[in-house]
């Protein structure tokens, strides 16, 4: 499985020293008309206005195929946020580049930014500023797809202390695919390999900092409600936007912003009882179950880390073909039975595959069964 990774890095020492106000962003991918494997990659990066923003004129790109390029900034837009008492302006940097992939497959693009803004819900972030990483996973090949265009909160990046707040993260999907929203932990990169990333396991959802109130995301609309902030300061807010077509996951984008809680005019809300936030989007999709008592397909475990056990059973002696394919239809593994039997077993190694959704297909004669497999 190929993985293409897109990196925003302050790789020059001067840029690293100045990049102290980075507050998030996301990555979008658009197919280029007339070429099935050429895509426009767009990184949108949010930062506080200042020298770090004005001087972020380029970014480094690691495609994962041995090629790297430095991409000039295509635009810089300043947005004034009147309610933000810490900074009156937010800079929105946009970087664009076209890239042609060598073949169909599932690819993960990653942007990594040095010196994330410290947050109360990331322990020790004021003294150990780990890079901020963003990812988008998508499919190339016969499945033409434009990943969703995400939205930043219309009220800005600042909310009132003790006041119930709803942030609208509703995305726009040009292809009309179904979208599901989820709460996730932020990503970072602390290794010498700047193409890698990991989840920040020490991260707390904002209401977990004081164990007061609720922090809930509507997985259908993208509305994030915090009822209500009880401690002033900076918070990391991270969501995933999962894109489904015909019940199959075809892309997932991670978006992060830094949200500032300040003492603002308004009536404080009665803080509800504490409820732990729910990670993920709560959506479970699966292929339709085809019931045939003479032909069964069993797979376990799911999710799978490494070894996947596959069992095909039939009521009569028959040959069986077992296939593993990605959601784009690309065949990754195939095994044909050497002789006819009523039960066929196969162990498939999935340890080297990129995390995501895959399909196991069993074929006997003119019948076939499929099961969705989640690789962690």
Order of alpha helices (4+ residues) and beta strands (2+ residues): alpha-beta-beta-alpha-beta-beta-beta-beta-beta-beta-beta-beta-beta-beta-beta-beta-beta-beta-beta-beta-beta-beta-beta-beta-beta
